[in-house]
Amino acid sequence: QSPEAIQQQIQTLQTQRVAALDQVLTDMIDEELVRLEMERRGLQITPEEITARINADLARARRPPEQPTPAVPPPTPPPGVTPSPTLPPTLTASEFETAYQDLLQRINFTDAQYRAYTEAILQKEKLRAALAADIPTVQEHVHVRRLTVGTQEEATAALAQIRSGEKTLEELAREKSLDLTSRNAGGDLGWLPRGLESPQFDEAAFRLQVGEISEPVVTPQGFEILQVLGKETRPVAPDQFDRLSLRRMEQWLRQAREDAGVRRELTGDRREWVMRQAGIVGRGQPAPLGSMPRGF
């Protein structure tokens, strides 16, 4: 290889390592912010919860592949009878001990390190649930059809075709929409509560009347033309609620990171720890995020 090619490879490697360092640092800060917010809210993760989570994870890893769905569906429970929830898989005490020790040996973690790592995951999940507690489970929805294109010129031309009757929004969405998830359905997004799409989308969609078609709306996805097919108050679907709770958690983390009290300077053992995670120095064994130095 030429000296220029070698230098380019070195620069690429350095860039990757700096990016890794930045990601590890962000993960560390997020973990500490979550821990502090858990303390502020009086939320805790018990040792029993940590053990149960590790047990369930190990049991799922050992579970055989799921059997094909039977041709005959299971019988519907009688009216008023709630079916029993499916319990998470678990291992017996002896199975757990064997599987857990094997895991620790394979990944070269101590019990304390892995439990700290699991605790950090559970803390984030519990805080996410707490933040989602005020999301209404029944709220206003809009049934929307969308056409997404890449430029203002394309959006203007498409809107002219729709208003002249040359093409319908559904036809144009099938032909050229950049939103591949709804393209085959003619841009039909189904029923949506606020918060699943961009703020620009929500502002336009919830302002439109049923049957009305919007002017081009600039969103992070491009230029969108929306048509509202219906409006009503209805329960939030479980998968949509999960997405809303994830977005609520992401929003909280962004705001928490921007707080003036969050310091990104690393010194001493914190800097060395992060550099080991990024692979910039090789002394010692990498530790899980859950065992990061405290004190941010």
C-alpha positions as CSV (number, residue, x, y, z in Angstrom):
1,Q,0.0,0.0,0.0
2,S,1.1,3.6,-0.6
3,P,2.0,5.9,2.3
4,E,-1.1,7.9,1.5
5,A,-3.4,4.9,1.8
6,I,-1.8,3.9,5.1
7,Q,-2.2,7.4,6.4
8,Q,-5.8,7.4,5.4
9,Q,-6.4,4.1,7.2
10,I,-4.8,5.5,10.3
11,Q,-7.0,8.6,10.2
12,T,-10.1,6.4,9.7
13,L,-9.1,4.3,12.7
14,Q,-8.5,7.3,14.8
15,T,-11.9,8.8,13.8
16,Q,-13.6,5.5,14.7
17,R,-12.0,5.4,18.1
18,V,-12.9,8.9,18.9
19,A,-16.5,8.2,17.8
20,A,-16.5,5.1,20.1
21,L,-15.1,7.1,23.0
22,D,-17.9,9.7,22.5
23,Q,-20.5,7.0,22.4
24,V,-19.2,5.3,25.6
25,L,-19.1,8.7,27.3
26,T,-22.7,9.4,26.2
27,D,-23.7,6.0,27.6
28,M,-22.0,6.7,30.9
29,I,-23.6,10.0,31.2
30,D,-27.1,8.6,30.4
31,E,-26.6,5.8,32.9
32,E,-25.7,8.3,35.7
33,L,-28.6,10.6,34.8
34,V,-31.0,7.7,35.0
35,R,-29.6,6.6,38.3
36,L,-29.9,10.1,39.8
37,E,-33.5,10.5,38.5
38,M,-34.4,7.1,40.0
39,E,-33.1,8.3,43.3
40,R,-35.0,11.6,43.0
41,R,-38.3,9.7,42.3
42,G,-37.7,7.1,45.1
43,L,-37.5,4.2,42.6
44,Q,-35.3,1.2,43.3
45,I,-34.2,-2.0,41.7
46,T,-34.0,-4.8,44.2
47,P,-31.4,-7.7,44.1
48,E,-34.4,-10.0,43.5
49,E,-35.4,-8.1,40.4
50,I,-31.8,-8.3,39.0
51,T,-31.7,-12.1,39.6
52,A,-35.1,-12.6,38.0
53,R,-34.1,-10.6,35.0
54,I,-30.8,-12.6,34.5
55,N,-32.7,-15.8,35.0
56,A,-35.3,-14.9,32.4
57,D,-32.7,-13.8,29.9
58,L,-30.8,-17.1,30.3
59,A,-34.0,-19.1,30.0
60,R,-35.0,-17.3,26.8
61,A,-31.6,-18.0,25.3
62,R,-32.0,-21.7,26.0
63,R,-35.6,-21.9,24.8
64,P,-36.1,-24.1,21.7
65,P,-37.3,-22.4,18.4
66,E,-41.0,-21.6,18.5
67,Q,-43.3,-24.2,16.9
68,P,-45.3,-23.3,13.8
69,T,-48.6,-21.6,14.5
70,P,-51.3,-24.3,14.5
71,A,-53.9,-24.3,11.7
72,V,-56.7,-24.3,14.3
73,P,-56.5,-21.2,16.6
74,P,-56.9,-21.8,20.4
75,P,-60.4,-21.5,21.7
76,T,-61.7,-18.1,22.7
77,P,-62.3,-17.7,26.4
78,P,-65.9,-17.3,27.5
79,P,-67.2,-13.7,27.9
80,G,-66.0,-12.0,31.0
81,V,-63.1,-14.4,31.4
82,T,-59.6,-12.9,31.1
83,P,-57.0,-15.3,29.7
84,S,-54.0,-15.9,32.0
85,P,-50.9,-14.0,31.0
86,T,-48.0,-15.9,29.6
87,L,-45.4,-16.2,32.3
88,P,-41.7,-15.5,31.3
89,P,-39.5,-18.6,31.1
90,T,-37.4,-19.4,34.1
91,L,-34.6,-21.8,35.0
92,T,-34.5,-24.0,38.1
93,A,-31.9,-23.0,40.7
94,S,-29.4,-25.6,39.5
95,E,-30.0,-24.7,35.9
96,F,-29.6,-21.0,36.6
97,E,-26.3,-21.5,38.5
98,T,-24.8,-23.6,35.7
99,A,-25.9,-21.3,32.9
100,Y,-24.9,-18.1,34.7
101,Q,-21.4,-19.3,35.6
102,D,-20.9,-20.4,32.0
103,L,-22.0,-16.9,30.8
104,L,-19.7,-15.1,33.2
105,Q,-16.8,-17.2,32.1
106,R,-17.5,-16.7,28.4
107,I,-17.7,-12.9,28.6
108,N,-15.1,-12.6,31.3
109,F,-17.3,-10.6,33.7
110,T,-17.5,-11.0,37.5
111,D,-20.9,-11.5,39.2
112,A,-20.8,-7.9,40.5
113,Q,-20.0,-6.5,37.0
114,Y,-22.8,-8.4,35.3
115,R,-25.4,-7.6,38.0
116,A,-24.4,-3.9,37.8
117,Y,-24.9,-4.1,34.0
118,T,-28.3,-5.7,34.4
119,E,-29.3,-3.2,37.1
120,A,-28.5,-0.3,34.7
121,I,-30.9,-1.8,32.1
122,L,-33.6,-2.3,34.6
123,Q,-33.2,1.2,35.9
124,K,-33.7,2.6,32.4
125,E,-36.8,0.4,31.9
126,K,-38.4,1.4,35.2
127,L,-37.7,5.1,34.6
128,R,-39.2,4.8,31.1
129,A,-42.4,3.3,32.6
130,A,-42.5,6.1,35.2
131,L,-42.2,8.8,32.5
132,A,-44.9,7.1,30.4
133,A,-47.4,7.1,33.3
134,D,-48.9,10.4,32.2
135,I,-49.4,9.4,28.6
136,P,-53.2,9.2,28.0
137,T,-54.2,5.7,27.0
138,V,-57.3,7.2,25.3
139,Q,-56.8,10.3,23.1
140,E,-57.6,12.0,19.8
141,H,-56.5,10.1,16.7
142,V,-56.3,11.0,13.0
143,H,-56.6,8.6,10.1
144,V,-54.1,10.0,7.6
145,R,-52.9,9.3,4.1
146,R,-49.4,10.6,3.2
147,L,-47.3,11.3,0.1
148,T,-43.7,12.0,0.8
149,V,-41.3,13.4,-1.8
150,G,-37.8,14.8,-1.8
151,T,-38.2,18.4,-3.1
152,Q,-40.5,21.4,-3.0
153,E,-40.9,21.2,-6.8
154,E,-42.1,17.5,-6.6
155,A,-44.5,18.4,-3.8
156,T,-46.0,21.3,-5.7
157,A,-46.4,19.3,-8.9
158,A,-48.0,16.4,-7.1
159,L,-50.5,18.7,-5.3
160,A,-51.4,20.3,-8.7
161,Q,-52.1,16.8,-10.1
162,I,-54.3,16.0,-7.1
163,R,-56.3,19.2,-7.2
164,S,-56.8,19.0,-10.9
165,G,-58.2,15.5,-10.6
166,E,-55.4,14.0,-12.8
167,K,-54.2,11.8,-10.0
168,T,-55.4,10.9,-6.5
169,L,-53.1,11.1,-3.5
170,E,-53.4,7.4,-3.1
171,E,-52.2,6.8,-6.7
172,L,-49.3,9.2,-6.3
173,A,-48.3,7.6,-3.0
174,R,-48.2,4.1,-4.7
175,E,-46.1,5.5,-7.5
176,K,-43.5,7.7,-5.9
177,S,-43.8,8.1,-2.1
178,L,-40.5,7.9,-0.3
179,D,-42.3,6.5,2.8
180,L,-41.8,2.8,1.9
181,T,-43.7,1.6,5.0
182,S,-47.0,3.1,3.6
183,R,-46.3,3.2,-0.1
184,N,-47.9,-0.1,-0.9
185,A,-51.0,0.9,1.0
186,G,-51.4,4.1,-1.0
187,G,-49.9,6.2,1.8
188,D,-52.5,5.0,4.3
189,L,-50.9,5.4,7.8
190,G,-54.0,4.2,9.7
191,W,-55.0,5.8,13.0
192,L,-52.4,7.8,14.7
193,P,-52.3,9.6,18.1
194,R,-50.1,12.7,18.6
195,G,-46.4,12.1,19.1
196,L,-45.7,9.2,16.8
197,E,-44.8,11.4,13.8
198,S,-42.9,14.7,13.6
199,P,-44.2,17.8,15.3
200,Q,-44.7,19.3,11.8
201,F,-46.8,16.3,10.8
202,D,-48.9,16.5,14.0
203,E,-49.5,20.3,13.7
204,A,-50.8,19.9,10.1
205,A,-52.7,16.6,10.5
206,F,-54.6,17.5,13.6
207,R,-55.5,20.9,12.2
208,L,-57.0,19.6,8.9
209,Q,-60.7,18.7,8.6
210,V,-61.8,15.3,7.5
211,G,-61.3,15.0,3.7
212,E,-59.0,18.0,3.5
213,I,-55.7,17.9,1.8
214,S,-52.7,19.9,3.1
215,E,-50.3,22.2,1.4
216,P,-46.8,20.6,1.3
217,V,-45.5,20.2,4.9
218,V,-41.7,20.2,5.5
219,T,-40.8,17.4,7.9
220,P,-37.5,15.5,8.7
221,Q,-38.6,12.9,6.1
222,G,-39.0,15.5,3.3
223,F,-42.0,17.3,1.8
224,E,-45.3,15.7,2.7
225,I,-48.8,16.1,1.5
226,L,-51.4,14.8,4.0
227,Q,-55.0,13.9,3.7
228,V,-57.1,13.3,6.8
229,L,-59.6,10.5,6.3
230,G,-61.0,10.5,9.8
231,K,-60.8,11.9,13.3
232,E,-62.0,10.3,16.5
233,T,-61.0,9.7,20.2
234,R,-59.9,6.1,20.7
235,P,-57.6,3.9,22.8
236,V,-53.9,4.0,22.0
237,A,-52.8,0.7,20.5
238,P,-50.2,-1.2,22.7
239,D,-47.5,-1.0,20.1
240,Q,-48.1,2.8,19.6
241,F,-48.0,3.3,23.4
242,D,-44.7,1.5,23.5
243,R,-43.3,3.8,20.8
244,L,-44.7,6.9,22.6
245,S,-43.0,5.8,25.9
246,L,-39.7,5.3,24.1
247,R,-39.9,8.8,22.6
248,R,-40.8,10.2,26.0
249,M,-37.7,8.6,27.4
250,E,-35.5,9.8,24.5
251,Q,-36.9,13.4,25.0
252,W,-36.1,13.2,28.8
253,L,-32.6,12.1,28.1
254,R,-31.9,14.9,25.6
255,Q,-33.2,17.5,28.1
256,A,-31.2,16.0,30.9
257,R,-28.0,15.9,28.9
258,E,-28.4,19.6,28.1
259,D,-28.7,20.5,31.8
260,A,-25.9,22.9,32.9
261,G,-25.0,20.6,35.8
262,V,-24.0,17.7,33.5
263,R,-20.2,17.8,33.1
264,R,-18.5,16.0,30.2
265,E,-15.0,16.4,31.4
266,L,-13.3,13.1,32.4
267,T,-10.3,12.9,34.6
268,G,-8.4,10.1,36.4
269,D,-10.0,6.7,36.5
270,R,-13.1,7.9,34.6
271,R,-11.0,8.8,31.5
272,E,-9.0,5.6,31.7
273,W,-12.2,3.6,32.0
274,V,-13.7,5.2,28.9
275,M,-10.5,4.8,26.9
276,R,-10.5,1.1,27.8
277,Q,-14.1,0.8,26.6
278,A,-13.2,2.5,23.3
279,G,-10.2,0.2,22.8
280,I,-7.7,3.2,22.9
281,V,-5.7,1.6,25.7
282,G,-5.5,-2.0,26.5
283,R,-4.7,-2.2,30.2
284,G,-7.1,-4.5,32.1
285,Q,-10.3,-6.0,31.0
286,P,-13.3,-3.9,29.7
287,A,-15.9,-3.4,32.3
288,P,-19.7,-3.2,31.6
289,L,-21.4,0.1,31.6
290,G,-23.0,-0.7,34.9
291,S,-19.7,-0.6,36.7
292,M,-18.6,2.8,35.5
293,P,-17.0,5.2,38.0
294,R,-19.6,7.3,39.9
295,G,-19.7,11.0,40.3
296,F,-20.9,12.8,37.2
